[in-house]
């Protein structure tokens, strides 16, 4: 049975430490976090965080909520489900 491209991308993305840590950080902060703050918490470059968030957003795992000067990041229901499943492993 062939996997869809979306499932392959999610699997390949989230089987690394930093993307999982990013999901965990977003989940723990319940939408009150932005890219620069995450890069400090995860000890990762800002550019890499932005790249991961764009991929996660495209896959439907995250959404953005724009304030005056910042884009706050939240997990979608799909993102929360995947994070919960990965946390149990």
C-alpha positions as YAML, in Angstrom:
chain: A
units: angstrom
residues:
- id: 1
  name: UNK
  ca: [0.00, 0.00, 0.00]
- id: 2
  name: UNK
  ca: [1.54, 3.31, -1.07]
- id: 3
  name: UNK
  ca: [1.73, 6.22, 1.34]
- id: 4
  name: UNK
  ca: [0.53, 9.64, 0.32]
- id: 5
  name: UNK
  ca: [3.18, 12.35, -0.13]
- id: 6
  name: UNK
  ca: [1.76, 14.22, 2.85]
- id: 7
  name: UNK
  ca: [2.16, 11.22, 5.17]
- id: 8
  name: UNK
  ca: [5.71, 10.61, 3.96]
- id: 9
  name: UNK
  ca: [6.60, 14.26, 4.52]
- id: 10
  name: UNK
  ca: [5.13, 14.27, 8.03]
- id: 11
  name: UNK
  ca: [6.92, 11.05, 8.93]
- id: 12
  name: UNK
  ca: [10.27, 12.24, 7.57]
- id: 13
  name: UNK
  ca: [9.92, 15.65, 9.20]
- id: 14
  name: UNK
  ca: [8.90, 14.53, 12.67]
- id: 15
  name: UNK
  ca: [11.34, 11.67, 13.10]
- id: 16
  name: UNK
  ca: [14.07, 14.22, 13.87]
- id: 17
  name: UNK
  ca: [14.71, 15.85, 17.26]
- id: 18
  name: UNK
  ca: [14.27, 19.53, 16.38]
- id: 19
  name: UNK
  ca: [10.89, 19.24, 14.61]
- id: 20
  name: UNK
  ca: [9.53, 17.21, 17.52]
- id: 21
  name: UNK
  ca: [10.92, 19.74, 19.99]
- id: 22
  name: UNK
  ca: [9.24, 22.48, 17.96]
- id: 23
  name: UNK
  ca: [5.85, 20.73, 18.21]
- id: 24
  name: UNK
  ca: [6.42, 20.24, 21.92]
- id: 25
  name: UNK
  ca: [7.32, 23.90, 22.45]
- id: 26
  name: UNK
  ca: [4.27, 25.10, 20.52]
- id: 27
  name: UNK
  ca: [2.04, 22.69, 22.46]
- id: 28
  name: UNK
  ca: [3.46, 23.71, 25.85]
- id: 29
  name: UNK
  ca: [2.95, 27.41, 25.13]
- id: 30
  name: UNK
  ca: [-0.59, 27.06, 23.77]
- id: 31
  name: UNK
  ca: [-0.27, 29.59, 20.96]
- id: 32
  name: UNK
  ca: [1.56, 32.22, 22.97]
- id: 33
  name: UNK
  ca: [4.89, 31.77, 21.27]
- id: 34
  name: UNK
  ca: [6.56, 33.13, 18.15]
- id: 35
  name: UNK
  ca: [9.49, 32.05, 15.98]
- id: 36
  name: UNK
  ca: [12.30, 33.99, 17.67]
- id: 37
  name: UNK
  ca: [11.25, 32.75, 21.11]
- id: 38
  name: UNK
  ca: [11.17, 29.15, 19.84]
- id: 39
  name: UNK
  ca: [14.62, 29.40, 18.31]
- id: 40
  name: UNK
  ca: [16.00, 30.36, 21.74]
- id: 41
  name: UNK
  ca: [14.11, 27.65, 23.61]
- id: 42
  name: UNK
  ca: [15.11, 24.90, 21.17]
- id: 43
  name: UNK
  ca: [18.63, 26.26, 20.63]
- id: 44
  name: UNK
  ca: [18.22, 26.33, 16.89]
- id: 45
  name: UNK
  ca: [18.66, 29.02, 14.25]
- id: 46
  name: UNK
  ca: [15.77, 31.36, 13.55]
- id: 47
  name: UNK
  ca: [15.96, 30.55, 9.83]
- id: 48
  name: UNK
  ca: [15.59, 26.82, 10.48]
- id: 49
  name: UNK
  ca: [12.62, 27.39, 12.81]
- id: 50
  name: UNK
  ca: [10.88, 29.53, 10.17]
- id: 51
  name: UNK
  ca: [11.52, 26.84, 7.55]
- id: 52
  name: UNK
  ca: [10.09, 24.10, 9.80]
- id: 53
  name: UNK
  ca: [7.04, 26.19, 10.66]
- id: 54
  name: UNK
  ca: [6.34, 26.85, 6.97]
- id: 55
  name: UNK
  ca: [6.49, 23.12, 6.24]
- id: 56
  name: UNK
  ca: [4.28, 22.32, 9.24]
- id: 57
  name: UNK
  ca: [1.83, 25.02, 8.20]
- id: 58
  name: UNK
  ca: [1.68, 23.63, 4.66]
- id: 59
  name: UNK
  ca: [0.98, 20.16, 6.09]
- id: 60
  name: UNK
  ca: [-1.81, 21.54, 8.26]
- id: 61
  name: UNK
  ca: [-0.05, 21.02, 11.60]
- id: 62
  name: UNK
  ca: [0.21, 24.69, 12.60]
- id: 63
  name: UNK
  ca: [-1.61, 27.96, 12.08]
- id: 64
  name: UNK
  ca: [-0.58, 31.58, 12.53]
- id: 65
  name: UNK
  ca: [-2.33, 34.26, 14.50]
- id: 66
  name: UNK
  ca: [-0.93, 37.68, 13.68]
- id: 67
  name: UNK
  ca: [-0.68, 40.38, 16.32]
- id: 68
  name: UNK
  ca: [0.68, 43.87, 15.74]
- id: 69
  name: UNK
  ca: [4.29, 42.82, 15.24]
- id: 70
  name: UNK
  ca: [4.45, 39.06, 15.71]
- id: 71
  name: UNK
  ca: [3.01, 35.86, 14.27]
- id: 72
  name: UNK
  ca: [1.93, 33.66, 17.13]
- id: 73
  name: UNK
  ca: [1.97, 29.96, 16.28]
- id: 74
  name: UNK
  ca: [-0.61, 27.37, 17.32]
- id: 75
  name: UNK
  ca: [-1.07, 23.68, 16.66]
- id: 76
  name: UNK
  ca: [-4.11, 22.68, 14.65]
- id: 77
  name: UNK
  ca: [-6.22, 19.73, 15.83]
- id: 78
  name: UNK
  ca: [-4.22, 17.58, 13.39]
- id: 79
  name: UNK
  ca: [-0.95, 18.91, 14.86]
- id: 80
  name: UNK
  ca: [-2.18, 18.21, 18.41]
- id: 81
  name: UNK
  ca: [-3.14, 14.66, 17.45]
- id: 82
  name: UNK
  ca: [0.23, 13.96, 15.86]
- id: 83
  name: UNK
  ca: [2.09, 15.48, 18.81]
- id: 84
  name: UNK
  ca: [0.06, 13.35, 21.25]
- id: 85
  name: UNK
  ca: [0.83, 10.18, 19.27]
- id: 86
  name: UNK
  ca: [4.55, 10.99, 19.07]
- id: 87
  name: UNK
  ca: [4.69, 11.81, 22.79]
- id: 88
  name: UNK
  ca: [3.41, 8.36, 23.64]
- id: 89
  name: UNK
  ca: [6.20, 6.62, 21.73]
...
